[in-house]
């Protein structure tokens, strides 16, 4: 199977569909995907193809974890199973998996789960190098919407680092407002193309997000008004930011904490 990466869906029609159904690509997802993609811009087609490939390779990574180190996922699940992290939803599970793959350092070695995976699968490094580098460079930030193009994307700024990105987000751009902020990771694919990859399932208003930002900086960096992305890639930074985000939720929506 050839990868569907950075562009159009390149899986040949007579090969198995990458979705895992067991059907040929032509009789499964390929035709519908191409018909839908034909109406979209090049940037949106690339972003959709990237998300599709990210799902496939992420599933393989998780299967390896469950086989080789099931205790790693159990520990992550325990962390995100608390009431503070809004348990019991598929969206929070996906968010937890993003943390486990790219930020969690489970054994004290300083390596993420993804780095352990590629150390054990060196034959995959070349094929998945761009994916790995893009994910590894991402960080968890508080991304505030600045301008929205419905059906296309969102101009955003991370109010922790002051980094700005235009994120190609077909669905989210139809429901967000300029007052919305997200606790999320933005992945840069190159050529000024960025996508969301791992977002907490509850948005906050700009005012509420500012509360979370101030609380985080007060706790983690009391003498700073902003931080750099490298400081937000760390295991602890991810978890603490989640607590500050849910703390802001509980402050503005008391019923949420019950």
C-alpha positions, 0 to 999 in steps of 0.5 A: 500500500502506498501512502496517502500523504501530503496530497491526494489519495494515492492508494491504487484502486485495486489495492486494499483500502487504507481504512482497513475494511478489507475491500478494494480501495475503488469499492470503498473509500477511494471513489467517494474521497476523490469525488468529495476532494475534487470540489476542494482547494489544494490546501484542503485536499492536502489537509484531509489527506494528511489527517487520513494518513495520520489516523492510519499510522496513529492506529498502527502506533497504538496497536504496537503500544497495546502489544509491547507496553500496555501499561503505558496506555493504562497509565495515560487512561488513568490520567485522563479518566478523572472528572477534571478531564471530562471522561467518557467521551470519544473526543477526550480519548483521541486527545489522550492518545495524542498526548501519549504518542507525542508528549508522554515520556513513560519510562524516565528515559526522556523519549516519547512513545513515538520515539520508542516506536521508531527505535523499534521500527527503524525500517519505517523511519524514511517513509514516515519521517515528515509525519514524525518531524511535523508531529514532534515539532508541535506543542499544546497551546491556547489558540485564539481565533482571529479571523474565520473563513467558513468552510476553509480555515481559521487564522489563529494565535497561540496566546501563550507563545504569540505564534500565529498560524492559518489553520486549514480546518473545514468543519471547525471553521463552520462552527467557530466564532472569533471569540472562541479559543481551543486548547490544541496542537497545530501541526505545520506541514510545510508551505504555510500549511497547518492543521489541528491535530489533537484538540481538547473537546471543549472550546472556551471564550476569549475571556475564559481562555485568558483565565487559563493562560494567566493561571498556567503562567502563574503556576509554571512561569511566574516571571514570564508573560509568554513562553516558547514552543519548546517549553510546551512540548514537555510531558508535564506542560501538557498535563498542567495545561489541561488542568488549567483549562478544565479549571477555567471551565469549572470557574465559568460553568459551575455545573461542569465540575459536578 
